[in-house]
């Protein structure tokens, strides 16, 4: 079962940035396996899916060197909650 809704996103911690997605890639095989609980290394649902997007930094934690507004490519995330 999938659900679409709003979630509260924490402010970035030290060394982290928050990215607003502009474009995102969806891999049907990986995403379906992850939602079905069959993708190795993925936490159980609920979690934040996705691992490839282009966006802009909208918030930055201490110790980061990228500035707000910088365009970035995201190839994975360390956050799952």
Secondary structure by P-SEA (a helix, b strand, c coil): cbbbbbbbbccccccbbbbbccbbbbcaaaaaaaaacccccccccccccccbbbbbbccccccccccccbbbbbccccccc
